[in-house]
Amino acid sequence: MAAMGGDQRQMMEDAAEDKFPEGLRVLAVDDDCVCLKVLENLLRGCKYHPTTVKDAKMALKILSAGKVKFDLVITDVRMQDMDSLKLLERIRLEMDLPVISTLTAQF
């Protein structure tokens, strides 16, 4: 096996360091239990610490209580009690957290 060049070795070392940060605390919000469980498993696979809730009002209650600090909120766009845009607006006004909205199709 040929020796690896310095530039190639540095590129591989840089790529190894450029991975998902582990240990993020994520609040996942979705009113679909199956989607929520799939998301929870994916987050655990990334070595994150997910907390799951089935509605936006409970998510806001948890966030407002401040007992648990979250690094990120992932929410479904369409939920029965409140859509993610309203949730995003409340989080933006009251907290400083990044939010990712997801869209799932209904068949």
N, C-alpha and C positions, 0 to 999 in steps of 0.2 A: 504494500500500500504506500503510495507516494505521500511525502510530507505535505502538510497543508501550508499554503502561503500565508504570510502575515495579514494581508488584507482580508482574505477569505476567513481566517480564524477570527479576526476582529468582528466581521459581519455576523458570524455565527454566535459569538459571545453577546453582541448587541441584541440579536434576535431572541436569545435565551432570556435576557433581562427584560425584554419588551413583552410581558405577559400580563394577564389580568391580575389586578391586585387582589390578594386573598384577604378574607376576613371582613369584607364590607357588610354592613348591616342594612338589609333591604326590606322595605315594607312593600308587600305585593298585595294589590287590591283587584279583585275580580269577583263578580257574582256568579260565575260559572265554576262549580266545584271541580270539574275535570280540568279545565284550563288552569285553575289555581294550583292544583296538585302537580300538573306537568311543570308549571313555572317553578314551583317550590323545589322539585327534583332537579331541574336544570340549575337553579341557583346553588343548591347544595353541592352539585357536581363541580361548580366553579369555586367551591370552598368559601361561599358567602354564608351569612347567617340570616335566613329569611324569616320574617314574621308575616303570616298570611291573614287577611281579613276578607269577608265576603261583601262588604258594602263601604261606600265612601264615607258615610256618617261615622262609622266605627273607626275608620282610618283617621279621620279628623280628630276624633275623641282621643285616640292613642297618641297622635302627634301633639295635640294641645296639652295633654297631661305631662309630656316631657320626661316621663320616667325612663323611657328608652330613647336613645339618640340614634337616628338613622342617617345613613350616608346617601340613600337613594330611595325614591318611591317609583314603583312600576305599577301602572294602573291600566285597566281596560278602558277603552274610549266610551263604550256604551254599557251603562249599568242601569238598573231599575231605579235606584234612589237618587242618583246624581251622576251626570256624565263627567268624564275626566277633565273637560275644559273648566267646569265649575270647581272641581276639586283642585285643579292646577291654580286657578285664580285664588282660591282660599289659601293654598300653601304659599303662593308667591306673596300674598299680602301679610301673612302671619309668620312665615318661617322662611329660612334660606336653604332650600333643599332642591336638588335636581330631580326632575320628574320625567319619566319615560312613559308615553301613552302607547298602548298596543291596540290593535284592531283585530277582532276575531269574527269570522263569518258565521252566520247562522243558516242552517240548511233546513 
